[in-house]
Amino acid sequence: MATPNWIPVARDYDRDHEKLALEKSSATSHPLLLNRPKPTVTVSEKSIGGSSGKSPVKPASSASADPLADPLSGAIRDPLSDPLAGGSSAPIIDDPLSGAFNSRAGQVETKTQAIENVRQAALELHESNLNSPWQAKKLQIRKDYTITGNITLNSSAISEFAGSGVEDGSSTRRVDKYDKRLANLEKRDATADEKIEMSQKEYESHVHRLTNDLSKAWAKDERVGSLKIAIQLAKLLGDTNMPSFYPSIFVIVTDALDKFGEMVYSRLFSRAEDALNTAANLPAGSKKKLKLSSQFTCQDVPMLARDTCRNWFYKVSCIRELLPRIYIEIALMKCYRFLTDNELPSIITRIGSIIRGLGDPLVNSYARLYLVVIANDVMHSIPNTSGIPTNAAALSMFQDLMFSFPMIKDPSNVAELERKKLPLKSYHFVMSPVIEWMLKYISPSNVTGSSSGSSVTGSNKELFQNVLQLYRDHSNESVVLKHIIDSFDASYYAHAATGMVTLIKASEPTCFSTVDLLTSLGRQFAIFPPPEESRLIVLNDVWKVVSKSQELSSYVKCTAAWLDVVQKYYSEREMIVLLGHFSGRVTAATPEQLDTVMPLIEGLLTSLIGQSSTFGTAVLTSEHLLKILDVFKGPKKVQLCKVSEYLTDCMSVRYTNSLSLSLSR
């Protein structure tokens, strides 16, 4: 077979390239962006129909003209739609990168939303703590302020009705009554220096017995006898031989006085309704019983009920001893509604001025607290027509408290505390509930009744500045500053976060250490963070103090508070650094030390793992977190490890998708 003779054909590659090249145009958008405008092909009429008389051919659709479009999708835009259905549906873009893009956008939104949700939850918890009822705090006081052993009291405080010091209001005076009163006074003077020892349970039983006697005397219509028992109860608050137990005594006694005040108020209310239903007040032929409105004013109260109310306050004014007279008038403060509508603020101010006559710092502080608690309840329960904010009484009493606070360090008071073997630190702990609840009632969340909606001194910021200035001028103790931080959220001082840290470091540690104050500050900054430019400075200043703490429990609490701040508003780098320091401190602790803080560490890890969506997998997979998990033993460790592993796997998938998107770009 003959071999063919191949002859190569000459080819002009430049001409072929120009012939096959598509029409070029400037790009107006990235080809991989979603919802980009589809390129259109402009087809001239000449190329289709020319100059012939044939009808022009319609241009191809934009989808078929797109070189990147799916050639099989021209007929069926939606693979799930009916191919025989008429009309065209909206095109569905099936971009393989859009899933990763949307996943990343959802991740950013989830992180922001998670931080905001946690912040809102913390803010609601803070407001809930500020608005917690006094009844709940009383239970906590009974739990925190207990003693072991016996209580040493003056016998005059325990003896029944000795020198009750109340006039019975009768117009006649008999000699034997004076003789009996004189005998009681002589007996009290003779036994004034005698001491009685009893256990805490016996003391509480004695108070409960007096309370029961009060109820029985009231049920028998023995009004003067009931008042005498109330006086006897109030006198118990004048004994400060056991300061560490005084807050519990205060709670037990004021519960009985509150009950007495309610009985008198109910009695006056029923007397007012009875007077309304007398024949003189009822319309002719009316059989309907009239009732006194719960929002009544003094003008709605019949004269008979008002006279009865005045008689009660006359009896109170006849009490010779100052302390019982103050406490019983405070207990009956709600009854002033029957006499006046607008004079309650001036009455509160008058009683506050009288309290200044009590010489013992502990006694006058708790008397102010009782006035603030009752005044707050009364001001919130009646129509406030005076326009004075409800925190005016609390602010006034806090000012008096700060003015008298230096008395705690007076040499005579210090010598008395040394005699009672009570350290000054413990004495400040006894004063803590007074400061805490006064500041809670001062805080803007408790303010109502002002015509402008602002606080007693103007704006809420000015109120905070006034309170802080009182602290600077009259006290430098940490017990006051801690409750200021707890009562006012960080929105008032976040802009000056470094100044607040400096103020904390300059405070004198008492029953709360500097680390305890920084813990409270961290909890507030988790809700309202410092400005971004000062966050690293604040964190470095705080951690220089926290890292030197020798008390493990305070260190763990402070670390937990600031880890919450860091994971919301700082980067992973700061998070890992803090975890590294914390893991080193925990692993170096002895088993005995760890036993006391294991619940705190568990709470820290639970919070950290539960908010893992706010940071990356580098934190959950860090060696520091693994070291902390190694502290736990048995089922608890297995449980925490499983949760951590599950969240790490979930986050790895999410971050892998984000990484793929970054590489594709």
HELIX and SHEET records of a PDB file:
HELIX    1   1 TYR A   13  LEU A   20  1                                   8    
HELIX    2   2 GLU A   45  ILE A   48  1                                   4    
HELIX    3   3 SER A   62  ALA A   65  1                                   4    
HELIX    4   4 PRO A   71  SER A   73  5                                   3    
HELIX    5   5 SER A   98  LEU A  130  1                                  33    
HELIX    6   6 TRP A  134  ASP A  144  1                                  11    
HELIX    7   7 SER A  155  ILE A  158  1                                   4    
HELIX    8   8 VAL A  175  ALA A  190  1                                  16    
HELIX    9   9 GLN A  200  ALA A  219  1                                  20    
HELIX   10  10 ARG A  223  LYS A  235  1                                  13    
HELIX   11  11 LEU A  236  GLY A  238  5                                   3    
HELIX   12  12 PRO A  243  PHE A  245  5                                   3    
HELIX   13  13 TYR A  246  LEU A  276  1                                  31    
HELIX   14  14 CYS A  298  ASP A  300  5                                   3    
HELIX   15  15 MET A  303  SER A  317  1                                  15    
HELIX   16  16 LEU A  322  ALA A  331  1                                  10    
HELIX   17  17 MET A  333  PHE A  338  5                                   6    
HELIX   18  18 LEU A  344  ILE A  355  1                                  12    
HELIX   19  19 PRO A  361  SER A  381  1                                  21    
HELIX   20  20 ALA A  392  SER A  404  1                                  13    
HELIX   21  21 PHE A  405  LYS A  409  5                                   5    
HELIX   22  22 PRO A  411  ARG A  419  1                                   9    
HELIX   23  23 LEU A  424  ILE A  442  1                                  19    
HELIX   24  24 PRO A  444  ASN A  446  5                                   3    
HELIX   25  25 ASN A  460  HIS A  474  1                                  15    
HELIX   26  26 SER A  478  SER A  487  1                                  10    
HELIX   27  27 ALA A  490  TYR A  492  5                                   3    
HELIX   28  28 ALA A  494  ALA A  496  5                                   3    
HELIX   29  29 ALA A  497  ALA A  506  1                                  10    
HELIX   30  30 THR A  514  PHE A  525  1                                  12    
HELIX   31  31 GLU A  532  SER A  534  5                                   3    
HELIX   32  32 ARG A  535  VAL A  546  1                                  12    
HELIX   33  33 LEU A  552  TYR A  569  1                                  18    
HELIX   34  34 GLU A  572  THR A  587  1                                  16    
HELIX   35  35 PRO A  591  GLY A  610  1                                  20    
HELIX   36  36 SER A  612  THR A  614  5                                   3    
HELIX   37  37 THR A  617  LEU A  620  1                                   4    
HELIX   38  38 GLU A  623  LEU A  629  1                                   7    
HELIX   39  39 PRO A  635  SER A  664  1                                  30    
SHEET    1   A 2 ASN A 150  ASN A 154  0                                        
SHEET    2   A 2 LYS A 195  SER A 199 -1                                        
END                                                                             
